Amino acid sequence: MVKESTGEEISKEDLGGPKVALQRGVIHNVGEDDEAVIDDIRR
């Protein structure tokens, strides 16, 4: 859809992956997997 609208090729990750959400303040932490996230929550 982005390519059709703007002519730009962009990956799903660059468009809105966790790194983008973290930079924008949408999320506060990123974990490698579910277990890592649950361990972070428990701390």
Phi, psi and omega in degrees: 000319180296316181299318179294326182278316188244347184082000182267133174267124182220142181281160177299323180298314180291330182287324183190032178287181183298327179295321178293315180296323179294317179296327183273353180084011179289324174234160184251338182218151176233134178244157179295324181202180183301318182298318179296321179294315180297320176299319178297319180296321181292337182284000000 
